[in-house]
């Protein structure tokens, strides 16, 4: 009887550990994906402005997200931390 309880407890503990590791991996993967996406947007806005394609000052002034990515740089955000 004691052996069976101990095995059940070990099984539950191992399941919780696996779930916790999965949760940490999922959160960190999401955070890394968010950073990667932001860096790609910074690069795309920089490139389109540099080549003077599609992104005009009027368009930048009309949108919030484009204005953020056009007026800031990744290094600026890192140093503000």
C-alpha positions as CSV (number, residue, x, y, z in Angstrom):
1,X,0.0,0.0,0.0
2,X,2.8,2.4,0.9
3,X,4.7,1.5,-2.3
4,X,1.6,2.3,-4.4
5,X,1.1,5.7,-2.8
6,X,4.8,6.5,-3.2
7,X,4.6,5.6,-6.9
8,X,1.5,7.7,-7.4
9,X,3.2,10.6,-5.7
10,X,6.3,10.2,-7.9
11,X,4.1,10.1,-11.0
12,X,2.2,13.3,-10.0
13,X,5.5,15.1,-9.2
14,X,7.1,14.1,-12.5
15,X,3.9,15.2,-14.4
16,X,4.0,18.6,-12.6
17,X,7.7,19.1,-13.4
18,X,7.1,18.3,-17.1
19,X,4.1,20.7,-17.2
20,X,6.2,23.4,-15.5
21,X,9.0,22.9,-17.9
22,X,6.6,23.1,-20.8
23,X,5.0,26.3,-19.4
24,X,8.4,27.9,-19.1
25,X,9.4,26.9,-22.6
26,X,6.1,28.2,-24.0
27,X,6.5,31.6,-22.2
28,X,10.1,32.0,-23.2
29,X,9.4,31.0,-26.8
30,X,6.6,33.5,-27.0
31,X,8.9,36.3,-25.6
32,X,11.7,35.4,-28.0
33,X,9.2,35.4,-30.9
34,X,7.9,38.8,-29.8
35,X,11.5,40.2,-29.8
36,X,12.3,38.6,-33.1
37,X,9.1,40.1,-34.7
38,X,9.9,43.5,-33.3
39,X,13.4,43.4,-34.7
40,X,12.1,42.4,-38.1
41,X,9.7,45.3,-38.1
42,X,12.5,47.7,-37.1
43,X,14.5,46.4,-40.0
44,X,11.7,46.5,-42.5
45,X,10.7,50.1,-41.6
46,X,14.4,51.2,-41.8
47,X,14.9,49.5,-45.1
48,X,11.7,50.9,-46.7
49,X,12.6,54.4,-45.5
50,X,16.2,54.1,-46.7
51,X,15.1,53.0,-50.2
52,X,12.3,55.6,-50.1
53,X,9.7,53.1,-50.9
54,X,6.1,53.3,-49.7
55,X,6.8,54.9,-46.3
56,X,6.4,58.6,-46.5
57,X,6.5,61.2,-43.7
58,X,2.8,61.7,-44.1
59,X,2.1,58.0,-43.6
60,X,4.4,57.9,-40.5
61,X,2.5,60.8,-38.9
62,X,-0.8,59.1,-39.5
63,X,-0.1,55.8,-37.7
64,X,0.9,55.0,-34.2
65,X,2.8,51.7,-34.7
66,X,4.7,52.9,-37.7
67,X,5.6,56.1,-36.0
68,X,7.0,54.1,-33.0
69,X,9.1,51.9,-35.3
70,X,10.3,54.8,-37.4
71,X,11.2,57.2,-34.6
72,X,12.9,54.7,-32.2
73,X,15.7,52.2,-32.6
74,X,16.3,48.8,-31.0
75,X,19.4,50.2,-29.3
76,X,17.4,53.0,-27.8
77,X,15.0,50.6,-26.2
78,X,17.8,48.4,-24.9
79,X,19.6,51.4,-23.2
80,X,16.3,52.6,-21.7
81,X,16.1,49.3,-19.7
